[in-house]
């Protein structure tokens, strides 16, 4: 279990095509701020049917895209 499992499970449960979550929304889901390690863990999202798209430092958002089956 990784520290980002709550986020991946949230994405899978909502089952939307695309998500644009702010850093603050992600913090609310996880209970902590995302950090540089997110770049390492982002590949785990594929196990839950999503990929991490654009990470905007300026807007402080992360785009998640649902993978095609």
N, CA, C, O and CB atoms as a CASP TS submission, in Angstrom:
PFRMAT TS
TARGET T0000
AUTHOR 0000-0000-0000
METHOD Language model
MODEL 1
PARENT N/A
ATOM      1  N   UNK     1       0.841  -1.186   0.000  1.00  0.00           N
ATOM      2  CA  UNK     1       0.000   0.000   0.000  1.00  0.00           C
ATOM      3  C   UNK     1       0.883   1.247   0.000  1.00  0.00           C
ATOM      4  O   UNK     1       1.794   1.390   0.816  1.00  0.00           O
ATOM      5  CB  UNK     1      -0.955   0.000   1.221  1.00  0.00           C
ATOM      6  N   UNK     2       0.587   2.131  -0.932  1.00  0.00           N
ATOM      7  CA  UNK     2       1.387   3.356  -0.998  1.00  0.00           C
ATOM      8  C   UNK     2       0.662   4.491  -0.288  1.00  0.00           C
ATOM      9  O   UNK     2      -0.523   4.388   0.028  1.00  0.00           O
ATOM     10  CB  UNK     2       1.683   3.741  -2.465  1.00  0.00           C
ATOM     11  N   UNK     3       1.379   5.555  -0.048  1.00  0.00           N
ATOM     12  CA  UNK     3       0.788   6.692   0.648  1.00  0.00           C
ATOM     13  C   UNK     3      -0.260   7.413  -0.198  1.00  0.00           C
ATOM     14  O   UNK     3      -1.015   8.235   0.323  1.00  0.00           O
ATOM     15  CB  UNK     3       1.871   7.666   1.055  1.00  0.00           C
ATOM     16  N   UNK     4      -0.313   7.118  -1.482  1.00  0.00           N
ATOM     17  CA  UNK     4      -1.282   7.755  -2.374  1.00  0.00           C
ATOM     18  C   UNK     4      -2.487   6.872  -2.695  1.00  0.00           C
ATOM     19  O   UNK     4      -3.316   7.251  -3.522  1.00  0.00           O
ATOM     20  CB  UNK     4      -0.603   8.150  -3.653  1.00  0.00           C
ATOM     21  N   UNK     5      -2.604   5.704  -2.062  1.00  0.00           N
ATOM     22  CA  UNK     5      -3.725   4.805  -2.334  1.00  0.00           C
ATOM     23  C   UNK     5      -5.088   5.463  -2.161  1.00  0.00           C
ATOM     24  O   UNK     5      -5.998   5.198  -2.947  1.00  0.00           O
ATOM     25  CB  UNK     5      -3.637   3.610  -1.439  1.00  0.00           C
ATOM     26  N   UNK     6      -5.251   6.310  -1.155  1.00  0.00           N
ATOM     27  CA  UNK     6      -6.540   6.980  -0.960  1.00  0.00           C
ATOM     28  C   UNK     6      -6.928   7.828  -2.170  1.00  0.00           C
ATOM     29  O   UNK     6      -8.103   7.898  -2.531  1.00  0.00           O
ATOM     30  CB  UNK     6      -6.494   7.857   0.291  1.00  0.00           C
ATOM     31  N   UNK     7      -5.954   8.462  -2.789  1.00  0.00           N
ATOM     32  CA  UNK     7      -6.213   9.274  -3.979  1.00  0.00           C
ATOM     33  C   UNK     7      -6.607   8.387  -5.153  1.00  0.00           C
ATOM     34  O   UNK     7      -7.571   8.684  -5.859  1.00  0.00           O
ATOM     35  CB  UNK     7      -4.977  10.117  -4.341  1.00  0.00           C
ATOM     36  N   UNK     8      -5.877   7.313  -5.364  1.00  0.00           N
ATOM     37  CA  UNK     8      -6.182   6.415  -6.491  1.00  0.00           C
ATOM     38  C   UNK     8      -7.572   5.786  -6.307  1.00  0.00           C
ATOM     39  O   UNK     8      -8.333   5.669  -7.267  1.00  0.00           O
ATOM     40  CB  UNK     8      -5.094   5.299  -6.614  1.00  0.00           C
ATOM     41  N   UNK     9      -7.892   5.392  -5.101  1.00  0.00           N
ATOM     42  CA  UNK     9      -9.206   4.803  -4.823  1.00  0.00           C
ATOM     43  C   UNK     9     -10.315   5.833  -5.017  1.00  0.00           C
ATOM     44  O   UNK     9     -11.401   5.499  -5.491  1.00  0.00           O
ATOM     45  CB  UNK     9      -9.252   4.239  -3.391  1.00  0.00           C
ATOM     46  N   UNK    10     -10.045   7.069  -4.656  1.00  0.00           N
ATOM     47  CA  UNK    10     -11.007   8.153  -4.867  1.00  0.00           C
ATOM     48  C   UNK    10     -11.303   8.304  -6.363  1.00  0.00           C
ATOM     49  O   UNK    10     -12.465   8.392  -6.759  1.00  0.00           O
ATOM     50  CB  UNK    10     -10.468   9.490  -4.281  1.00  0.00           C
ATOM     51  N   UNK    11     -10.272   8.333  -7.181  1.00  0.00           N
ATOM     52  CA  UNK    11     -10.455   8.468  -8.626  1.00  0.00           C
ATOM     53  C   UNK    11     -11.297   7.326  -9.186  1.00  0.00           C
ATOM     54  O   UNK    11     -12.229   7.543  -9.961  1.00  0.00           O
ATOM     55  CB  UNK    11      -9.098   8.512  -9.332  1.00  0.00           C
ATOM     56  N   UNK    12     -10.955   6.116  -8.781  1.00  0.00           N
ATOM     57  CA  UNK    12     -11.663   4.934  -9.283  1.00  0.00           C
ATOM     58  C   UNK    12     -13.133   4.959  -8.859  1.00  0.00           C
ATOM     59  O   UNK    12     -14.014   4.626  -9.652  1.00  0.00           O
ATOM     60  CB  UNK    12     -10.987   3.645  -8.774  1.00  0.00           C
ATOM     61  N   UNK    13     -13.393   5.349  -7.628  1.00  0.00           N
ATOM     62  CA  UNK    13     -14.761   5.388  -7.107  1.00  0.00           C
ATOM     63  C   UNK    13     -15.609   6.422  -7.851  1.00  0.00           C
ATOM     64  O   UNK    13     -16.771   6.157  -8.159  1.00  0.00           O
ATOM     65  CB  UNK    13     -14.748   5.702  -5.603  1.00  0.00           C
ATOM     66  N   UNK    14     -15.045   7.588  -8.140  1.00  0.00           N
ATOM     67  CA  UNK    14     -15.792   8.642  -8.828  1.00  0.00           C
ATOM     68  C   UNK    14     -16.063   8.273 -10.286  1.00  0.00           C
ATOM     69  O   UNK    14     -17.098   8.644 -10.841  1.00  0.00           O
ATOM     70  CB  UNK    14     -15.027   9.966  -8.758  1.00  0.00           C
ATOM     71  N   UNK    15     -15.136   7.547 -10.902  1.00  0.00           N
ATOM     72  CA  UNK    15     -15.280   6.990 -12.259  1.00  0.00           C
ATOM     73  C   UNK    15     -15.603   8.036 -13.322  1.00  0.00           C
ATOM     74  O   UNK    15     -16.433   7.786 -14.196  1.00  0.00           O
ATOM     75  CB  UNK    15     -16.359   5.943 -12.263  1.00  0.00           C
ATOM     76  N   UNK    16     -14.968   9.189 -13.263  1.00  0.00           N
ATOM     77  CA  UNK    16     -15.140  10.217 -14.292  1.00  0.00           C
ATOM     78  C   UNK    16     -14.066  10.048 -15.366  1.00  0.00           C
ATOM     79  O   UNK    16     -13.040   9.406 -15.143  1.00  0.00           O
ATOM     80  CB  UNK    16     -15.073  11.644 -13.670  1.00  0.00           C
ATOM     81  N   UNK    17     -14.322  10.635 -16.529  1.00  0.00           N
ATOM     82  CA  UNK    17     -13.354  10.568 -17.626  1.00  0.00           C
ATOM     83  C   UNK    17     -12.083  11.344 -17.292  1.00  0.00           C
ATOM     84  O   UNK    17     -10.970  10.845 -17.458  1.00  0.00           O
ATOM     85  CB  UNK    17     -13.974  11.113 -18.917  1.00  0.00           C
ATOM     86  N   UNK    18     -12.271  12.565 -16.821  1.00  0.00           N
ATOM     87  CA  UNK    18     -11.150  13.440 -16.503  1.00  0.00           C
ATOM     88  C   UNK    18     -11.419  14.156 -15.188  1.00  0.00           C
ATOM     89  O   UNK    18     -12.556  14.504 -14.871  1.00  0.00           O
ATOM     90  CB  UNK    18     -10.907  14.460 -17.639  1.00  0.00           C
ATOM     91  N   UNK    19     -10.380  14.362 -14.451  1.00  0.00           N
ATOM     92  CA  UNK    19     -10.447  15.104 -13.206  1.00  0.00           C
ATOM     93  C   UNK    19      -9.392  16.187 -13.247  1.00  0.00           C
ATOM     94  O   UNK    19      -8.284  15.965 -13.734  1.00  0.00           O
ATOM     95  CB  UNK    19     -10.252  14.178 -11.979  1.00  0.00           C
ATOM     96  N   UNK    20      -9.727  17.334 -12.747  1.00  0.00           N
ATOM     97  CA  UNK    20      -8.739  18.373 -12.497  1.00  0.00           C
ATOM     98  C   UNK    20      -8.882  18.723 -11.031  1.00  0.00           C
ATOM     99  O   UNK    20      -9.812  19.426 -10.637  1.00  0.00           O
ATOM    100  CB  UNK    20      -8.938  19.638 -13.435  1.00  0.00           C
ATOM    101  N   UNK    21      -7.963  18.234 -10.230  1.00  0.00           N
ATOM    102  CA  UNK    21      -8.014  18.468  -8.794  1.00  0.00           C
ATOM    103  C   UNK    21      -6.936  19.463  -8.391  1.00  0.00           C
ATOM    104  O   UNK    21      -5.806  19.414  -8.877  1.00  0.00           O
ATOM    105  CB  UNK    21      -7.849  17.150  -8.019  1.00  0.00           C
ATOM    106  N   UNK    22      -7.308  20.355  -7.502  1.00  0.00           N
ATOM    107  CA  UNK    22      -6.319  21.299  -6.979  1.00  0.00           C
ATOM    108  C   UNK    22      -5.459  20.594  -5.941  1.00  0.00           C
ATOM    109  O   UNK    22      -5.839  19.547  -5.417  1.00  0.00           O
ATOM    110  CB  UNK    22      -7.008  22.553  -6.362  1.00  0.00           C
ATOM    111  N   UNK    23      -4.322  21.160  -5.654  1.00  0.00           N
ATOM    112  CA  UNK    23      -3.462  20.612  -4.599  1.00  0.00           C
ATOM    113  C   UNK    23      -4.238  20.539  -3.282  1.00  0.00           C
ATOM    114  O   UNK    23      -4.076  19.599  -2.504  1.00  0.00           O
ATOM    115  CB  UNK    23      -2.179  21.476  -4.428  1.00  0.00           C
ATOM    116  N   UNK    24      -5.082  21.546  -3.047  1.00  0.00           N
ATOM    117  CA  UNK    24      -5.860  21.593  -1.800  1.00  0.00           C
ATOM    118  C   UNK    24      -6.883  20.453  -1.745  1.00  0.00           C
ATOM    119  O   UNK    24      -7.071  19.836  -0.696  1.00  0.00           O
ATOM    120  CB  UNK    24      -6.578  22.955  -1.666  1.00  0.00           C
ATOM    121  N   UNK    25      -7.540  20.178  -2.873  1.00  0.00           N
ATOM    122  CA  UNK    25      -8.499  19.060  -2.923  1.00  0.00           C
ATOM    123  C   UNK    25      -7.783  17.729  -2.686  1.00  0.00           C
ATOM    124  O   UNK    25      -8.297  16.854  -1.989  1.00  0.00           O
ATOM    125  CB  UNK    25      -9.237  19.033  -4.291  1.00  0.00           C
ATOM    126  N   UNK    26      -6.606  17.590  -3.264  1.00  0.00           N
ATOM    127  CA  UNK    26      -5.822  16.370  -3.064  1.00  0.00           C
ATOM    128  C   UNK    26      -5.421  16.247  -1.599  1.00  0.00           C
ATOM    129  O   UNK    26      -5.446  15.155  -1.032  1.00  0.00           O
ATOM    130  CB  UNK    26      -4.567  16.367  -3.972  1.00  0.00           C
ATOM    131  N   UNK    27      -5.054  17.360  -0.996  1.00  0.00           N
ATOM    132  CA  UNK    27      -4.710  17.356   0.428  1.00  0.00           C
ATOM    133  C   UNK    27      -5.906  16.920   1.269  1.00  0.00           C
ATOM    134  O   UNK    27      -5.746  16.176   2.236  1.00  0.00           O
ATOM    135  CB  UNK    27      -4.229  18.751   0.872  1.00  0.00           C
ATOM    136  N   UNK    28      -7.108  17.381   0.906  1.00  0.00           N
ATOM    137  CA  UNK    28      -8.316  16.986   1.627  1.00  0.00           C
ATOM    138  C   UNK    28      -8.564  15.484   1.522  1.00  0.00           C
ATOM    139  O   UNK    28      -9.013  14.864   2.486  1.00  0.00           O
ATOM    140  CB  UNK    28      -9.524  17.752   1.093  1.00  0.00           C
ATOM    141  N   UNK    29      -8.278  14.897   0.372  1.00  0.00           N
ATOM    142  CA  UNK    29      -8.474  13.457   0.159  1.00  0.00           C
ATOM    143  C   UNK    29      -7.430  12.656   0.940  1.00  0.00           C
ATOM    144  O   UNK    29      -7.760  11.670   1.599  1.00  0.00           O
ATOM    145  CB  UNK    29      -8.395  13.112  -1.352  1.00  0.00           C
ATOM    146  N   UNK    30      -6.178  13.085   0.860  1.00  0.00           N
ATOM    147  CA  UNK    30      -5.071  12.319   1.439  1.00  0.00           C
ATOM    148  C   UNK    30      -4.804  12.620   2.910  1.00  0.00           C
ATOM    149  O   UNK    30      -4.376  11.749   3.667  1.00  0.00           O
ATOM    150  CB  UNK    30      -3.830  12.581   0.660  1.00  0.00           C
ATOM    151  N   UNK    31      -5.061  13.852   3.298  1.00  0.00           N
ATOM    152  CA  UNK    31      -4.733  14.263   4.656  1.00  0.00           C
ATOM    153  C   UNK    31      -3.344  14.857   4.767  1.00  0.00           C
ATOM    154  O   UNK    31      -2.882  15.152   5.870  1.00  0.00           O
ATOM    155  CB  UNK    31      -4.854  13.097   5.586  1.00  0.00           C
ATOM    156  N   UNK    32      -2.672  15.037   3.641  1.00  0.00           N
ATOM    157  CA  UNK    32      -1.342  15.655   3.616  1.00  0.00           C
ATOM    158  C   UNK    32      -1.103  16.281   2.248  1.00  0.00           C
ATOM    159  O   UNK    32      -1.765  15.925   1.273  1.00  0.00           O
ATOM    160  CB  UNK    32      -0.233  14.609   3.943  1.00  0.00           C
ATOM    161  N   UNK    33      -0.164  17.208   2.176  1.00  0.00           N
ATOM    162  CA  UNK    33       0.206  17.853   0.912  1.00  0.00           C
ATOM    163  C   UNK    33       0.971  16.882   0.025  1.00  0.00           C
ATOM    164  O   UNK    33       1.759  16.068   0.507  1.00  0.00           O
ATOM    165  CB  UNK    33       1.050  19.116   1.170  1.00  0.00           C
ATOM    166  N   UNK    34       0.724  16.982  -1.294  1.00  0.00           N
ATOM    167  CA  UNK    34       1.560  16.198  -2.197  1.00  0.00           C
ATOM    168  C   UNK    34       2.945  16.839  -2.217  1.00  0.00           C
ATOM    169  O   UNK    34       3.093  18.046  -2.023  1.00  0.00           O
ATOM    170  CB  UNK    34       0.939  16.125  -3.644  1.00  0.00           C
ATOM    171  N   UNK    35       3.936  16.019  -2.453  1.00  0.00           N
ATOM    172  CA  UNK    35       5.305  16.517  -2.502  1.00  0.00           C
ATOM    173  C   UNK    35       6.002  15.961  -3.736  1.00  0.00           C
ATOM    174  O   UNK    35       5.363  15.370  -4.607  1.00  0.00           O
ATOM    175  CB  UNK    35       6.081  16.136  -1.216  1.00  0.00           C
ATOM    176  N   UNK    36       7.292  16.151  -3.805  1.00  0.00           N
ATOM    177  CA  UNK    36       8.062  15.718  -4.972  1.00  0.00           C
ATOM    178  C   UNK    36       7.939  14.209  -5.210  1.00  0.00           C
ATOM    179  O   UNK    36       8.055  13.761  -6.351  1.00  0.00           O
ATOM    180  CB  UNK    36       9.531  16.097  -4.798  1.00  0.00           C
ATOM    181  N   UNK    37       7.707  13.427  -4.164  1.00  0.00           N
ATOM    182  CA  UNK    37       7.589  11.979  -4.328  1.00  0.00           C
ATOM    183  C   UNK    37       6.385  11.598  -5.185  1.00  0.00           C
ATOM    184  O   UNK    37       6.323  10.481  -5.699  1.00  0.00           O
ATOM    185  CB  UNK    37       7.485  11.307  -2.967  1.00  0.00           C
ATOM    186  N   UNK    38       5.427  12.514  -5.345  1.00  0.00           N
ATOM    187  CA  UNK    38       4.252  12.245  -6.184  1.00  0.00           C
ATOM    188  C   UNK    38       4.681  11.846  -7.589  1.00  0.00           C
ATOM    189  O   UNK    38       4.035  11.013  -8.225  1.00  0.00           O
ATOM    190  CB  UNK    38       3.327  13.478  -6.240  1.00  0.00           C
ATOM    191  N   UNK    39       5.756  12.432  -8.071  1.00  0.00           N
ATOM    192  CA  UNK    39       6.250  12.107  -9.412  1.00  0.00           C
ATOM    193  C   UNK    39       6.655  10.639  -9.523  1.00  0.00           C
ATOM    194  O   UNK    39       6.510  10.037 -10.587  1.00  0.00           O
ATOM    195  CB  UNK    39       7.439  13.000  -9.768  1.00  0.00           C
ATOM    196  N   UNK    40       7.155  10.064  -8.445  1.00  0.00           N
ATOM    197  CA  UNK    40       7.523   8.656  -8.427  1.00  0.00           C
ATOM    198  C   UNK    40       6.278   7.772  -8.338  1.00  0.00           C
ATOM    199  O   UNK    40       6.189   6.747  -9.014  1.00  0.00           O
ATOM    200  CB  UNK    40       8.470   8.367  -7.254  1.00  0.00           C
ATOM    201  N   UNK    41       5.336   8.164  -7.517  1.00  0.00           N
ATOM    202  CA  UNK    41       4.148   7.357  -7.258  1.00  0.00           C
ATOM    203  C   UNK    41       3.065   7.468  -8.326  1.00  0.00           C
ATOM    204  O   UNK    41       2.160   6.635  -8.368  1.00  0.00           O
ATOM    205  CB  UNK    41       3.573   7.740  -5.947  1.00  0.00           C
ATOM    206  N   UNK    42       3.138   8.480  -9.189  1.00  0.00           N
ATOM    207  CA  UNK    42       2.050   8.713 -10.142  1.00  0.00           C
ATOM    208  C   UNK    42       1.785   7.537 -11.067  1.00  0.00           C
ATOM    209  O   UNK    42       0.675   7.397 -11.580  1.00  0.00           O
ATOM    210  CB  UNK    42       2.354   9.921 -10.964  1.00  0.00           C
ATOM    211  N   UNK    43       2.777   6.695 -11.289  1.00  0.00           N
ATOM    212  CA  UNK    43       2.582   5.531 -12.165  1.00  0.00           C
ATOM    213  C   UNK    43       1.595   4.527 -11.566  1.00  0.00           C
ATOM    214  O   UNK    43       1.024   3.711 -12.289  1.00  0.00           O
ATOM    215  CB  UNK    43       3.922   4.841 -12.431  1.00  0.00           C
ATOM    216  N   UNK    44       1.396   4.586 -10.250  1.00  0.00           N
ATOM    217  CA  UNK    44       0.455   3.680  -9.581  1.00  0.00           C
ATOM    218  C   UNK    44      -0.989   3.927 -10.010  1.00  0.00           C
ATOM    219  O   UNK    44      -1.821   3.025  -9.918  1.00  0.00           O
ATOM    220  CB  UNK    44       0.571   3.829  -8.069  1.00  0.00           C
ATOM    221  N   UNK    45      -1.292   5.123 -10.473  1.00  0.00           N
ATOM    222  CA  UNK    45      -2.660   5.458 -10.876  1.00  0.00           C
ATOM    223  C   UNK    45      -3.156   4.526 -11.972  1.00  0.00           C
ATOM    224  O   UNK    45      -4.357   4.272 -12.069  1.00  0.00           O
ATOM    225  CB  UNK    45      -2.735   6.908 -11.352  1.00  0.00           C
ATOM    226  N   UNK    46      -2.256   4.018 -12.790  1.00  0.00           N
ATOM    227  CA  UNK    46      -2.642   3.118 -13.886  1.00  0.00           C
ATOM    228  C   UNK    46      -3.287   1.846 -13.368  1.00  0.00           C
ATOM    229  O   UNK    46      -4.140   1.269 -14.043  1.00  0.00           O
ATOM    230  CB  UNK    46      -1.429   2.766 -14.737  1.00  0.00           C
ATOM    231  N   UNK    47      -2.897   1.397 -12.181  1.00  0.00           N
ATOM    232  CA  UNK    47      -3.503   0.203 -11.582  1.00  0.00           C
ATOM    233  C   UNK    47      -4.973   0.441 -11.243  1.00  0.00           C
ATOM    234  O   UNK    47      -5.729  -0.514 -11.062  1.00  0.00           O
ATOM    235  CB  UNK    47      -2.733  -0.210 -10.319  1.00  0.00           C
ATOM    236  N   UNK    48      -5.378   1.690 -11.157  1.00  0.00           N
ATOM    237  CA  UNK    48      -6.750   2.055 -10.822  1.00  0.00           C
ATOM    238  C   UNK    48      -7.496   2.627 -12.025  1.00  0.00           C
ATOM    239  O   UNK    48      -8.593   3.164 -11.877  1.00  0.00           O
ATOM    240  CB  UNK    48      -6.759   3.061  -9.682  1.00  0.00           C
ATOM    241  N   UNK    49      -6.903   2.514 -13.217  1.00  0.00           N
ATOM    242  CA  UNK    49      -7.564   2.936 -14.447  1.00  0.00           C
ATOM    243  C   UNK    49      -7.361   4.381 -14.848  1.00  0.00           C
ATOM    244  O   UNK    49      -8.087   4.894 -15.700  1.00  0.00           O
ATOM    245  CB  UNK    49      -8.986   2.693 -14.322  1.00  0.00           C
ATOM    246  N   UNK    50      -6.383   5.048 -14.247  1.00  0.00           N
ATOM    247  CA  UNK    50      -6.121   6.458 -14.560  1.00  0.00           C
ATOM    248  C   UNK    50      -4.639   6.704 -14.818  1.00  0.00           C
ATOM    249  O   UNK    50      -3.773   5.927 -14.417  1.00  0.00           O
ATOM    250  CB  UNK    50      -6.607   7.357 -13.418  1.00  0.00           C
ATOM    251  N   UNK    51      -4.385   7.806 -15.497  1.00  0.00           N
ATOM    252  CA  UNK    51      -3.010   8.272 -15.636  1.00  0.00           C
ATOM    253  C   UNK    51      -2.959   9.722 -15.200  1.00  0.00           C
ATOM    254  O   UNK    51      -3.936  10.462 -15.312  1.00  0.00           O
ATOM    255  CB  UNK    51      -2.493   8.106 -17.097  1.00  0.00           C
ATOM    256  N   UNK    52      -1.803  10.109 -14.702  1.00  0.00           N
ATOM    257  CA  UNK    52      -1.601  11.498 -14.307  1.00  0.00           C
ATOM    258  C   UNK    52      -1.213  12.268 -15.555  1.00  0.00           C
ATOM    259  O   UNK    52      -0.227  11.948 -16.220  1.00  0.00           O
ATOM    260  CB  UNK    52      -0.508  11.634 -13.184  1.00  0.00           C
ATOM    261  N   UNK    53      -1.997  13.280 -15.861  1.00  0.00           N
ATOM    262  CA  UNK    53      -1.717  14.114 -17.016  1.00  0.00           C
ATOM    263  C   UNK    53      -0.853  15.289 -16.613  1.00  0.00           C
ATOM    264  O   UNK    53       0.226  15.126 -16.043  1.00  0.00           O
ATOM    265  CB  UNK    53      -3.012  14.601 -17.661  1.00  0.00           C
ATOM    266  N   UNK    54      -1.341  16.460 -16.916  1.00  0.00           N
ATOM    267  CA  UNK    54      -0.576  17.681 -16.638  1.00  0.00           C
ATOM    268  C   UNK    54      -0.584  18.026 -15.148  1.00  0.00           C
ATOM    269  O   UNK    54      -1.626  18.012 -14.492  1.00  0.00           O
ATOM    270  CB  UNK    54      -1.140  18.853 -17.445  1.00  0.00           C
ATOM    271  N   UNK    55       0.585  18.329 -14.646  1.00  0.00           N
ATOM    272  CA  UNK    55       0.733  18.846 -13.289  1.00  0.00           C
ATOM    273  C   UNK    55       1.124  20.315 -13.441  1.00  0.00           C
ATOM    274  O   UNK    55       2.209  20.631 -13.929  1.00  0.00           O
ATOM    275  CB  UNK    55       1.813  18.023 -12.445  1.00  0.00           C
ATOM    276  N   UNK    56       0.232  21.203 -13.019  1.00  0.00           N
ATOM    277  CA  UNK    56       0.481  22.640 -13.172  1.00  0.00           C
ATOM    278  C   UNK    56       0.936  23.243 -11.851  1.00  0.00           C
ATOM    279  O   UNK    56       0.165  23.342 -10.897  1.00  0.00           O
ATOM    280  CB  UNK    56      -0.782  23.362 -13.679  1.00  0.00           C
ATOM    281  N   UNK    57       2.184  23.637 -11.814  1.00  0.00           N
ATOM    282  CA  UNK    57       2.717  24.301 -10.630  1.00  0.00           C
ATOM    283  C   UNK    57       2.113  25.696 -10.478  1.00  0.00           C
ATOM    284  O   UNK    57       1.890  26.166  -9.363  1.00  0.00           O
ATOM    285  CB  UNK    57       4.250  24.387 -10.706  1.00  0.00           C
ATOM    286  N   UNK    58       1.853  26.349 -11.607  1.00  0.00           N
ATOM    287  CA  UNK    58       1.301  27.703 -11.587  1.00  0.00           C
ATOM    288  C   UNK    58      -0.135  27.707 -11.055  1.00  0.00           C
ATOM    289  O   UNK    58      -0.472  28.506 -10.181  1.00  0.00           O
ATOM    290  CB  UNK    58       1.343  28.315 -12.995  1.00  0.00           C
ATOM    291  N   UNK    59      -0.988  26.805 -11.590  1.00  0.00           N
ATOM    292  CA  UNK    59      -2.383  26.735 -11.166  1.00  0.00           C
ATOM    293  C   UNK    59      -2.569  25.892  -9.903  1.00  0.00           C
ATOM    294  O   UNK    59      -3.626  25.922  -9.272  1.00  0.00           O
ATOM    295  CB  UNK    59      -3.231  26.170 -12.285  1.00  0.00           C
ATOM    296  N   UNK    60      -1.525  25.140  -9.547  1.00  0.00           N
ATOM    297  CA  UNK    60      -1.577  24.216  -8.410  1.00  0.00           C
ATOM    298  C   UNK    60      -2.701  23.202  -8.586  1.00  0.00           C
ATOM    299  O   UNK    60      -3.546  23.011  -7.710  1.00  0.00           O
ATOM    300  CB  UNK    60      -1.766  24.991  -7.094  1.00  0.00           C
ATOM    301  N   UNK    61      -2.678  22.544  -9.779  1.00  0.00           N
ATOM    302  CA  UNK    61      -3.664  21.524 -10.110  1.00  0.00           C
ATOM    303  C   UNK    61      -2.979  20.309 -10.725  1.00  0.00           C
ATOM    304  O   UNK    61      -1.856  20.387 -11.223  1.00  0.00           O
ATOM    305  CB  UNK    61      -4.725  22.087 -11.070  1.00  0.00           C
ATOM    306  N   UNK    62      -3.686  19.187 -10.677  1.00  0.00           N
ATOM    307  CA  UNK    62      -3.233  17.965 -11.331  1.00  0.00           C
ATOM    308  C   UNK    62      -4.399  17.442 -12.158  1.00  0.00           C
ATOM    309  O   UNK    62      -5.525  17.344 -11.671  1.00  0.00           O
ATOM    310  CB  UNK    62      -2.736  16.891 -10.286  1.00  0.00           C
ATOM    311  N   UNK    63      -4.115  17.107 -13.419  1.00  0.00           N
ATOM    312  CA  UNK    63      -5.120  16.558 -14.314  1.00  0.00           C
ATOM    313  C   UNK    63      -4.956  15.040 -14.351  1.00  0.00           C
ATOM    314  O   UNK    63      -3.852  14.531 -14.543  1.00  0.00           O
ATOM    315  CB  UNK    63      -4.998  17.174 -15.744  1.00  0.00           C
ATOM    316  N   UNK    64      -6.061  14.325 -14.165  1.00  0.00           N
ATOM    317  CA  UNK    64      -6.070  12.867 -14.232  1.00  0.00           C
ATOM    318  C   UNK    64      -6.972  12.454 -15.378  1.00  0.00           C
ATOM    319  O   UNK    64      -8.062  13.002 -15.540  1.00  0.00           O
ATOM    320  CB  UNK    64      -6.544  12.233 -12.886  1.00  0.00           C
ATOM    321  N   UNK    65      -6.528  11.489 -16.179  1.00  0.00           N
ATOM    322  CA  UNK    65      -7.291  11.024 -17.323  1.00  0.00           C
ATOM    323  C   UNK    65      -7.581   9.534 -17.174  1.00  0.00           C
ATOM    324  O   UNK    65      -6.704   8.750 -16.810  1.00  0.00           O
ATOM    325  CB  UNK    65      -6.534  11.305 -18.637  1.00  0.00           C
ATOM    326  N   UNK    66      -8.829   9.155 -17.462  1.00  0.00           N
ATOM    327  CA  UNK    66      -9.219   7.749 -17.401  1.00  0.00           C
ATOM    328  C   UNK    66      -8.612   7.014 -18.591  1.00  0.00           C
ATOM    329  O   UNK    66      -8.653   7.503 -19.721  1.00  0.00           O
ATOM    330  CB  UNK    66     -10.770   7.595 -17.388  1.00  0.00           C
ATOM    331  N   UNK    67      -8.049   5.840 -18.328  1.00  0.00           N
ATOM    332  CA  UNK    67      -7.467   5.038 -19.381  1.00  0.00           C
ATOM    333  C   UNK    67      -8.548   4.281 -20.141  1.00  0.00           C
ATOM    334  O   UNK    67      -9.555   3.874 -19.561  1.00  0.00           O
ATOM    335  CB  UNK    67      -6.443   4.072 -18.808  1.00  0.00           C
ATOM    336  N   UNK    68      -8.339   4.097 -21.415  1.00  0.00           N
ATOM    337  CA  UNK    68      -9.266   3.308 -22.245  1.00  0.00           C
ATOM    338  C   UNK    68      -9.021   1.832 -21.965  1.00  0.00           C
ATOM    339  O   UNK    68      -7.878   1.409 -21.789  1.00  0.00           O
ATOM    340  CB  UNK    68      -9.083   3.625 -23.777  1.00  0.00           C
ATOM    341  N   UNK    69     -10.080   1.062 -21.925  1.00  0.00           N
ATOM    342  CA  UNK    69      -9.925  -0.385 -21.712  1.00  0.00           C
ATOM    343  C   UNK    69      -9.751  -1.122 -23.008  1.00  0.00           C
ATOM    344  O   UNK    69      -9.608  -2.345 -23.008  1.00  0.00           O
ATOM    345  CB  UNK    69     -11.114  -0.947 -20.970  1.00  0.00           C
TER
END
